[in-house]
């Protein structure tokens, strides 16, 4: 029984990572209706910036703040300089651009920082605390708390501020929002900037548990897509619920289904995506789109 609860705790910890990455995906989607396939690479590059600042002698907390600022600026620059020429047209073109960004950012990070893994220090104490026979690390607890705080902050921002309400209006109908005086382009830049900052913080929190490398966010992004599809691509709360559920499914399936094991755990994410798209395309908490014919 202790093994089962240990796996559940590990699943929640992994799910919080997927939820953090899913939050970044959802913010961009709400602002632009585009799924950003480069989100993981943007986060990875920001984590490398944190590592470079820490190597330069800055305290890790200050380096993390610098990485988050860099992530926000990177998102804003990409929105303004790369994505804007394709806005308002076929979303497929925008998705293809994000795939190109994925390749460019990954290659750029490899050129600047090499493909060798690096160790990033954690701002949190090492070790864990025990509940019965279950070990819960301080690092993973901090990741979960950080994701919950980000979710609460984004929810308040979206529902209690004029900028958040503007983003909701743009997500619903950019043309109608523009007629009401909303600066759609600026709102989209803000959305990309926030997504970049959220992704940067998530990657920085994850990196100490892994080796920092150009491939570190690959599987995380796949699980994040599954979490966003499950919870709903326009729901902040859905990102957290979806992330935790995906974490539970992939950890328990890997631990208790013999033919899956560690090698096929990523297939559970694909299975969840397919099932959700077939049964409830808008996700559990997502809003179904209604179009007039």
N, C-alpha and C positions, 0 to 999 in steps of 0.2 A: 504493500500500500504506500510506503514511503517513496518507492520508485515512481508510482503513478503521480503522486502529488509533486514530486520533484520535476517530472516532465511537464506537468501543468504550469508550474512556476516558470520553468524555462520557456514554455510556449508563450506565456503572457509577456515575458521579457522580449522574446523575439517579435511578438505581435506589436509591441509598442514601437519597435524600430520601423516595422512596415507601416504602422499608422502615421508616424512622423513623415515618412516619404510620401504616403498617400495624401497627407494634408497639403503638401506642396503641389502635387498634381491637381488637386481639387481647386486650389486657389487660382491657378492658371486657367483651368477649365471654366470656372465661374466668370472669369474676366474676358475670356476670348472664345470659349466653346471649342478649344483645341486641346487635344491630349499631347502633352509635352514628353516625347521620348528622350529628350536630352536632360531631363530633370536629374537623373542619377549622376550623370557626368558633371553637371554644374555643381552638385553637392560635393562630389569627389574632389573637384578642382579647388573648391573653397576649403575643404579639409587639408589639402596640401598647402594652401596659403597659411592656415593655422600652424601647420608643422614648420613652415619656413620662418614664420614670425617667432615661434618658440625656439628654433635653432639660432635665431639672431639674438636671443637672450631675454626676450619679453616673457613675463609671467604667463602661465598657460591660460589664465582667465582673460588677461588682456589680449592674448593671441586669439582666443576664441571670439572675443568681441570683434577683433579685426577681421576674422574670417566671415563672421555673420554680415558685417558691413560690406565686405567684398562680394559676398553672395548676393546681397540686395542690389548692389551696383551692377553686377554682372547680369542679373535678371533684367534690370532697367535698360541697360545698353542693348541687350539682345532684342528686347521688345521694340525699342526705338529704332535701332539701326538694321536689324535683320528681319524681324517679323512684320514690321509695319508695311513694307511694300506689298506684302501678300494678304494683308487684312481685308476683310469684306468680300473676298472671293470664295473659291472652292476650298473648304477646310482640308481636303486631301492634299492640296499643295502645301499648306501650312504644316501638316503632319510630316510630309516628306522633308521639309526644311528642318524640322526638329530632328529627324533621323540623320540629316547631314551634320547638324550641330553635334549630335552624339559622337560621330566619327571625328570631327575636327577637334572637339574639346578633349576627347580621349587621346588623340595623337599629340595634341599640344601639351597635355599633362605629362605624357611619356617623354616628350622632348625636353621639357623643362626640369622634370624631377626624376627621370629614368623610370623604368618598369620595376626596379628593385623595390621590395617592400620596406617600409619605414615604420618605426615605432613612435606613436604619438602618446604623450603623457596624458593622464586623466586628472581633471581638477578635483576628483572625488577620492576619498580614502580607499585603499585596497582592503580586501577581505570581505567577509560576509557575516550575516547574523542568522542564527538557526531558529527555526520554529518546528519543534519536534525533531524529526529526522530530515527536514527539508532545509537546504542551504539557499539563502537569498543574498546575492552579492550587492554591495553598496552601489556599484557601477550600474547594474541593471535596474535597481530601484530608482536611481537618479534619472535614468532614461525614461522610465515610465512616468515619473512625476513631471518631468520636463514636457513630455508629450501631452499630458493632461492639462498642464498650465497653458501650453500653446493652443490647445483646442478651446479652452475657456476664453483666452484672449481673442482668438479669431472669431468666436461666436459673438462676443460682446462687440467687437469691432464691426462685424457684418450687420448686427441688428440694432446697434445703439449709436452709431456715428454716421454722419452725412456721407463720408467717403465709402463706408460699408454699404449703405443703402444705395449709393450710386452704382456700386459694383453689382448689387443684386438686380438693379434695374437693367444694367447692361447685359447681364447674364440672361435675363428674361427676354429682352428685345432691344438690341442696340439702336435700331432706327427710332423706336418710340422713346428711348432714353435720350437720344440726341435731340429730338423734338422738344423734350421737356427741359432742355438746357444742360444736360449732363455732358461733360467733356469725355467722350468715349475713349479717345486715344490716350488721354492722360490716365483714365481709370485702368486701361489695359496695361500701361507701364507700371502703375502702382501694383497691380495684381502680379505681374512678373517679378517685381522687386520683392514683394512679400514672400512669394514662392521661393525665390532664390535664397532669402534669409532663412526661411524655415528649413529648406533643404540643407543649407550650410550647417545650421545648428544640429540637425539630425545626424549628418555625416560625422561631425566633430564628436558627438556623443558616442557614436558607434565605433569610430576608429580605434579608441584605446582597447576595445575588446577584440579587435582584429588587427591584422597588419595593414597599415595604410598603403594602398596600391591603386593602380589605375583600373583594376578589375573589382574593387571592393564593393561597388554599388550595383553590380550586374544582377545577381540574384535578388538583392533587396528590391530593385525596381520591378522585377517580375511579380514578387509578392505584393508590392505596393499597388500595382495595377489590379491584381486580384482583390485587394482590400477595397480599393476605390470602386471597382465594379460591384462588389458585394454591398457595400454601404450606400452607394449612390454617388455619382460623380459631381453632384452639386450639394452634397451634405457634409459639413465639417464633422458633426457627431458620427455620421456614417463611416467616416475614415477610421475613427478610433475603434468602433464596433467591428468593422470589417477587418482591420488589422489584427485585433485580438483573436477574432474567429479564425482567420487564416493561420495565425501562429499556432492555435490549438490544433487545427486540422493537420497541418504539415508535421508537427511534432508528434502527435499521438498516432497518426498514420505511419510515420517513419518508425515509431517505437513498437507498434503492436501489429502492423500488417507486414508479414514476413517478406513478401515479394517487393515491397516498396523500399524499406530500409532507408539509409541515408542517400543512396544513389538516385532514387526516383522521387524524393520528397518534392522537388520542384514541379513534378507532374501534377501534384495535387492542386497547385495554383492554377494551372491550365484547366484542369477539370472544373474547378470552382468558377472560373471565368466563363466557360462554355455553358455550364448549368444555369448560372445567373442570367446570362444573355438570352437563353432560351425561355426561362420561366418568368423572370422579372427584369427586363432590360434596364429599367431605371434604377435598379438596386433597392435595397430594403427601405432606406430613408430618402431615396431620390424622388424627384417630381417628374411625373410622366409628362412628356411634351405633347401639347394639343395644337394641331395645325388645322386651319380652315382651308377647305378645298374650294 
